[in-house]
Amino acid sequence: MNFKNFLQSKPTADRCHLLDCLRGLTVLNMTAFHAIWDLVYIFGINWTWYHGQGAYIWQQGICWSFILLSGFCSGMSRHLLRRGLTVFGLGAGITLFTALFMPEDLIIFGVLTLIGSCMLIMALCRKLLQKIPSVIGILISFFLFAFTKHINSGFLGFFRKEFFHLPEILYQNYFTAYFGFPQIGFYSTDYFSLLPWLFLFLTGFFIYQQFGEKILNSKWQGIGILNLIGRHALEIYVLHQPVIYGILWLCFRSSHQFRFL
């Protein structure tokens, strides 16, 4: 393989390199964020910044990017039901794995479970949603996302300002937690309930309806390595945490042994 041609990542008939590049950038951001998470919460590195507003904004930017891109791509997927079942199944697999081997870092209703659920809903409702004017769909979906952003905390409102307090009876068990109403004591290191995030996924879908043709017809060839990462975003997501943990464990183990030589 010619390395120069690889980096230029020449267009193919069935790929949008702009989307691949955006996915790749998001995956790199996610990998870096999770590597720091492991350092702080598993290996005990004291980094005050990671507990502050800057890290929160970084984390939210990664989440928003993934979910918006997934919603956008749902508008053009020809096998949405099959893909939704696959992604949902991977999310369930991650839950089972963490329950068996990493119970202190248990993941229940993580981002793959969310995206898989949204894909399954979209597979059922896409034809109906396509009848809604795209600009109206974008505005309403994003409004509902912003308004329900703090539903997990028991209220509706904007920018952490409470407009409506939700009744405690909604927050009962794991079934209600899946929809956005976690019970007292619920714990997950990666929690993305159907509400509010379904509305952000729908925002991405309506963005595709409005701008999809222009984006898909973009002649920009992207950045080769980011395109490659973006093409394998799902596989990397599933594997990145065990790989990061293994590398960090080896580094810390080697460092510990070196100190006692």
C-alpha angles and dihedrals in degrees: 000000000000106000093208092055090047092056092047089053099204116222122266127202097252103038134081105209092196090061092043090051093050091048090049092051091049092050091051090050091048093049092051092047093050092046089057090045089056091048092051103037103028105028097034102239110164108226112158094189091063090064094051141083096275093060090045091054090048091050093048091049090055092048094046091049094051095047096043091049091048091051091048092051092048087068092064103031114119095194102041097145093051093044092047091053090048094051093043089050092051089051090052089048091054090050091052093046094051091044091055102037108016107029091156088061096039117170116207120172093359126176095279091054088051096048092045090051092049091050091052091049090047091050088059099040107030097102091050093047091050088067091064114091105256097230091051089047092052093049096045095043094049092044090054091046092052093044094051096037092112098041090118088062094053105260147079122228147095130284094357091306110131116230100162128018112216120225116260091230088077091063102070118122147336091295092059090041089060089060095044106277108102119191123238108283095023111151133187129150089214112032122172112161123197089253125082096008097059088068092055089049089052089049088058091049092053091046086059090050091053104036105012097106093053093046095047091048092052112131093206109121096207125213114309100227093043091048090052093049091047092053089058098036096128095049091047091049092054094047105032100085097052089046093048092046092049093050093047092046091053091047094050092043091051091046091050092050092046091057091058097048 
